[in-house]
């Protein structure tokens, strides 16, 4: 009888504790709110790494560059895009470029590249870069690439990072990071700021001498 009373007492105590226990934390899918800042975020799990789709998007970007047509290249970007580079001194610059700004920056570079037969031949012969993909979610991925290109007798190592987002089932470039373009960018900006040379006004012809 004493044992039965003890069991009954334990069951009652557990039931009482359960009634007084704090409510369970909400599931991760419902989001987590930061108490101090009132911020809400929904943790996302990577359920599918679409490496094939991302690889196809990166190849499309390469084909865009090789085409020499800036419009073909821009068809693979989701504007505005984030751009980051540095110069020979290591000074880093960043910008958010809309479609007009991007075209204004890249069209002259692509035209010059297309006219440089040595560079185009080197790009065509260059081995495919090694790409490392890191999926943040099913629709966000960062691609780090490392490759080499030979120009004349000089072998250059190329490193860059591309940020892609999946929009409606299609992977689009949202950001580009590559070192070494800062000096060219400065020259372009200086050229834009330089006042255009105005044609000299034509001097009027000297009047013929008066007849006496």
C-alpha beads as a LAMMPS data file, in Angstrom:
LAMMPS data file: protein, C-alpha beads

212 atoms
211 bonds

1 atom types
1 bond types

-500.0 500.0 xlo xhi
-500.0 500.0 ylo yhi
-500.0 500.0 zlo zhi

Masses

1 110.0

Atoms # bond

1 1 1 0.000 0.000 0.000
2 1 1 2.869 2.325 0.814
3 1 1 4.454 1.543 -2.567
4 1 1 1.182 2.338 -4.352
5 1 1 0.912 5.659 -2.552
6 1 1 4.505 6.489 -3.479
7 1 1 3.846 5.759 -7.190
8 1 1 0.697 7.868 -7.161
9 1 1 2.626 10.712 -5.548
10 1 1 5.380 10.587 -8.159
11 1 1 2.861 10.607 -11.028
12 1 1 1.107 13.634 -9.534
13 1 1 4.405 15.460 -9.112
14 1 1 5.391 14.829 -12.740
15 1 1 1.981 16.003 -13.975
16 1 1 2.237 19.171 -11.851
17 1 1 5.730 19.903 -13.194
18 1 1 4.520 19.429 -16.756
19 1 1 1.710 21.946 -16.169
20 1 1 4.188 24.522 -14.830
21 1 1 6.918 23.870 -17.441
22 1 1 7.660 26.766 -19.847
23 1 1 6.183 26.433 -23.342
24 1 1 8.351 24.614 -25.875
25 1 1 10.493 26.732 -28.183
26 1 1 8.924 27.293 -31.606
27 1 1 10.112 25.055 -34.428
28 1 1 12.982 26.335 -36.533
29 1 1 10.758 26.642 -39.587
30 1 1 8.692 29.338 -37.845
31 1 1 11.694 31.603 -37.415
32 1 1 13.720 32.946 -34.534
33 1 1 13.226 36.411 -33.113
34 1 1 16.073 38.370 -31.577
35 1 1 14.668 39.714 -28.284
36 1 1 16.779 42.886 -28.226
37 1 1 16.478 43.911 -31.852
38 1 1 13.131 42.478 -32.852
39 1 1 14.751 40.796 -35.864
40 1 1 13.240 37.692 -37.381
41 1 1 15.048 35.085 -39.487
42 1 1 14.025 31.700 -40.793
43 1 1 16.866 29.163 -40.785
44 1 1 17.112 27.425 -44.138
45 1 1 18.418 23.950 -44.769
46 1 1 20.156 22.995 -47.993
47 1 1 18.066 20.179 -49.410
48 1 1 19.344 20.181 -52.986
49 1 1 22.722 21.281 -54.347
50 1 1 22.000 22.016 -57.995
51 1 1 25.641 21.829 -59.086
52 1 1 24.724 20.967 -62.661
53 1 1 22.541 24.060 -63.000
54 1 1 25.166 26.338 -61.449
55 1 1 27.877 24.886 -63.696
56 1 1 25.696 25.600 -66.727
57 1 1 25.223 29.217 -65.578
58 1 1 28.975 29.686 -65.157
59 1 1 29.614 28.234 -68.618
60 1 1 27.016 30.614 -70.062
61 1 1 28.893 33.535 -68.501
62 1 1 32.129 32.349 -70.118
63 1 1 30.413 32.042 -73.504
64 1 1 29.060 35.558 -73.023
65 1 1 32.575 36.910 -72.552
66 1 1 33.856 34.975 -75.550
67 1 1 31.034 36.278 -77.754
68 1 1 32.292 39.851 -77.490
69 1 1 28.655 40.979 -77.193
70 1 1 27.901 42.676 -73.870
71 1 1 24.160 42.007 -74.284
72 1 1 24.771 38.252 -74.455
73 1 1 26.795 38.514 -71.244
74 1 1 24.217 40.657 -69.454
75 1 1 21.451 38.120 -70.148
76 1 1 23.022 35.987 -67.398
77 1 1 22.974 38.701 -64.706
78 1 1 20.278 39.747 -62.229
79 1 1 20.628 43.524 -61.832
80 1 1 21.687 45.344 -59.800
81 1 1 24.862 43.327 -59.283
82 1 1 27.545 43.677 -56.608
83 1 1 31.100 44.183 -57.917
84 1 1 34.355 44.151 -55.956
85 1 1 38.014 44.485 -57.013
86 1 1 41.315 46.045 -55.969
87 1 1 44.207 47.889 -57.633
88 1 1 47.971 47.291 -57.779
89 1 1 48.339 48.799 -54.299
90 1 1 45.654 46.548 -52.807
91 1 1 43.068 49.315 -52.367
92 1 1 39.636 47.675 -52.520
93 1 1 36.651 49.229 -54.279
94 1 1 33.033 48.027 -54.371
95 1 1 29.931 49.121 -56.223
96 1 1 26.342 48.120 -56.974
97 1 1 25.868 48.398 -60.730
98 1 1 22.552 48.619 -62.532
99 1 1 22.219 47.446 -66.134
100 1 1 23.169 50.813 -67.685
101 1 1 26.227 51.243 -65.457
102 1 1 27.381 47.675 -66.074
103 1 1 27.053 48.049 -69.836
104 1 1 28.939 51.328 -69.771
105 1 1 31.799 49.689 -67.858
106 1 1 31.989 46.386 -69.706
107 1 1 31.204 47.244 -73.321
108 1 1 34.549 49.014 -74.028
109 1 1 36.473 46.242 -72.228
110 1 1 34.733 43.512 -74.232
111 1 1 35.305 45.375 -77.482
112 1 1 39.015 45.779 -76.724
113 1 1 39.258 42.127 -75.716
114 1 1 37.554 40.953 -78.916
115 1 1 40.024 43.005 -80.970
116 1 1 42.990 41.512 -79.092
117 1 1 43.531 38.289 -81.037
118 1 1 46.317 37.124 -78.714
119 1 1 44.081 37.427 -75.640
120 1 1 41.142 35.711 -77.326
121 1 1 43.372 32.834 -78.425
122 1 1 44.747 32.519 -74.885
123 1 1 41.214 32.435 -73.413
124 1 1 40.145 29.753 -75.864
125 1 1 43.161 27.591 -75.010
126 1 1 42.927 28.148 -71.253
127 1 1 41.923 25.022 -69.301
128 1 1 38.569 25.106 -67.544
129 1 1 39.001 26.661 -64.084
130 1 1 38.503 24.616 -60.954
131 1 1 35.245 25.654 -59.291
132 1 1 34.247 25.165 -55.672
133 1 1 30.559 25.691 -54.895
134 1 1 29.208 26.561 -51.455
135 1 1 25.410 26.512 -51.225
136 1 1 23.999 28.869 -48.597
137 1 1 20.454 27.690 -49.367
138 1 1 18.788 25.894 -52.273
139 1 1 18.580 29.243 -54.092
140 1 1 21.841 30.960 -53.047
141 1 1 25.365 29.807 -53.913
142 1 1 28.904 31.200 -53.896
143 1 1 31.346 29.877 -56.511
144 1 1 35.100 30.255 -56.028
145 1 1 37.118 29.655 -59.191
146 1 1 40.844 29.287 -59.806
147 1 1 42.469 28.829 -63.185
148 1 1 45.437 29.765 -65.353
149 1 1 45.893 31.601 -68.634
150 1 1 49.063 31.956 -70.694
151 1 1 49.795 35.247 -72.443
152 1 1 52.949 34.996 -74.530
153 1 1 55.537 33.503 -72.200
154 1 1 53.756 34.632 -69.040
155 1 1 51.465 32.246 -67.170
156 1 1 48.893 34.029 -65.020
157 1 1 46.765 32.614 -62.212
158 1 1 43.185 33.842 -62.221
159 1 1 41.024 33.787 -59.062
160 1 1 37.481 35.056 -58.750
161 1 1 34.263 34.605 -56.839
162 1 1 30.762 34.653 -58.284
163 1 1 27.531 34.998 -56.287
164 1 1 24.479 33.438 -57.906
165 1 1 20.772 33.422 -57.064
166 1 1 18.077 31.163 -58.449
167 1 1 15.184 33.151 -59.938
168 1 1 12.232 31.182 -61.217
169 1 1 14.338 28.074 -61.682
170 1 1 17.205 29.847 -63.484
171 1 1 20.585 30.582 -61.897
172 1 1 21.573 34.242 -62.370
173 1 1 24.765 36.070 -61.428
174 1 1 24.215 38.530 -58.565
175 1 1 27.805 39.458 -57.721
176 1 1 31.333 39.345 -59.167
177 1 1 34.582 39.597 -57.189
178 1 1 37.980 39.578 -58.884
179 1 1 41.224 41.354 -58.065
180 1 1 43.301 43.568 -60.315
181 1 1 40.682 45.665 -62.126
182 1 1 40.930 48.751 -59.919
183 1 1 43.526 50.629 -61.989
184 1 1 41.553 50.164 -65.220
185 1 1 38.389 51.332 -63.453
186 1 1 40.165 54.495 -62.262
187 1 1 41.321 55.313 -65.784
188 1 1 37.798 54.888 -67.086
189 1 1 36.375 57.191 -64.397
190 1 1 39.059 59.806 -65.071
191 1 1 38.297 59.676 -68.781
192 1 1 34.598 60.215 -68.060
193 1 1 35.293 63.202 -65.800
194 1 1 37.702 64.859 -68.244
195 1 1 35.996 67.744 -70.055
196 1 1 35.519 67.209 -73.736
197 1 1 37.808 69.311 -75.892
198 1 1 35.773 71.938 -77.648
199 1 1 36.628 72.558 -81.310
200 1 1 38.338 75.879 -81.812
201 1 1 36.136 78.563 -83.275
202 1 1 37.016 79.267 -86.871
203 1 1 38.595 82.653 -87.226
204 1 1 36.866 84.897 -89.745
205 1 1 38.748 85.451 -92.976
206 1 1 40.684 88.691 -93.072
207 1 1 38.786 91.455 -94.772
208 1 1 40.156 92.396 -98.194
209 1 1 42.040 95.683 -98.282
210 1 1 39.847 98.695 -99.036
211 1 1 40.097 99.986 -102.585
212 1 1 41.483 103.450 -102.950

Bonds

1 1 1 2
2 1 2 3
3 1 3 4
4 1 4 5
5 1 5 6
6 1 6 7
7 1 7 8
8 1 8 9
9 1 9 10
10 1 10 11
11 1 11 12
12 1 12 13
13 1 13 14
14 1 14 15
15 1 15 16
16 1 16 17
17 1 17 18
18 1 18 19
19 1 19 20
20 1 20 21
21 1 21 22
22 1 22 23
23 1 23 24
24 1 24 25
25 1 25 26
26 1 26 27
27 1 27 28
28 1 28 29
29 1 29 30
30 1 30 31
31 1 31 32
32 1 32 33
33 1 33 34
34 1 34 35
35 1 35 36
36 1 36 37
37 1 37 38
38 1 38 39
39 1 39 40
40 1 40 41
41 1 41 42
42 1 42 43
43 1 43 44
44 1 44 45
45 1 45 46
46 1 46 47
47 1 47 48
48 1 48 49
49 1 49 50
50 1 50 51
51 1 51 52
52 1 52 53
53 1 53 54
54 1 54 55
55 1 55 56
56 1 56 57
57 1 57 58
58 1 58 59
59 1 59 60
60 1 60 61
61 1 61 62
62 1 62 63
63 1 63 64
64 1 64 65
65 1 65 66
66 1 66 67
67 1 67 68
68 1 68 69
69 1 69 70
70 1 70 71
71 1 71 72
72 1 72 73
73 1 73 74
74 1 74 75
75 1 75 76
76 1 76 77
77 1 77 78
78 1 78 79
79 1 79 80
80 1 80 81
81 1 81 82
82 1 82 83
83 1 83 84
84 1 84 85
85 1 85 86
86 1 86 87
87 1 87 88
88 1 88 89
89 1 89 90
90 1 90 91
91 1 91 92
92 1 92 93
93 1 93 94
94 1 94 95
95 1 95 96
96 1 96 97
97 1 97 98
98 1 98 99
99 1 99 100
100 1 100 101
101 1 101 102
102 1 102 103
103 1 103 104
104 1 104 105
105 1 105 106
106 1 106 107
107 1 107 108
108 1 108 109
109 1 109 110
110 1 110 111
111 1 111 112
112 1 112 113
113 1 113 114
114 1 114 115
115 1 115 116
116 1 116 117
117 1 117 118
118 1 118 119
119 1 119 120
120 1 120 121
121 1 121 122
122 1 122 123
123 1 123 124
124 1 124 125
125 1 125 126
126 1 126 127
127 1 127 128
128 1 128 129
129 1 129 130
130 1 130 131
131 1 131 132
132 1 132 133
133 1 133 134
134 1 134 135
135 1 135 136
136 1 136 137
137 1 137 138
138 1 138 139
139 1 139 140
140 1 140 141
141 1 141 142
142 1 142 143
143 1 143 144
144 1 144 145
145 1 145 146
146 1 146 147
147 1 147 148
148 1 148 149
149 1 149 150
150 1 150 151
151 1 151 152
152 1 152 153
153 1 153 154
154 1 154 155
155 1 155 156
156 1 156 157
157 1 157 158
158 1 158 159
159 1 159 160
160 1 160 161
161 1 161 162
162 1 162 163
163 1 163 164
164 1 164 165
165 1 165 166
166 1 166 167
167 1 167 168
168 1 168 169
169 1 169 170
170 1 170 171
171 1 171 172
172 1 172 173
173 1 173 174
174 1 174 175
175 1 175 176
176 1 176 177
177 1 177 178
178 1 178 179
179 1 179 180
180 1 180 181
181 1 181 182
182 1 182 183
183 1 183 184
184 1 184 185
185 1 185 186
186 1 186 187
187 1 187 188
188 1 188 189
189 1 189 190
190 1 190 191
191 1 191 192
192 1 192 193
193 1 193 194
194 1 194 195
195 1 195 196
196 1 196 197
197 1 197 198
198 1 198 199
199 1 199 200
200 1 200 201
201 1 201 202
202 1 202 203
203 1 203 204
204 1 204 205
205 1 205 206
206 1 206 207
207 1 207 208
208 1 208 209
209 1 209 210
210 1 210 211
211 1 211 212
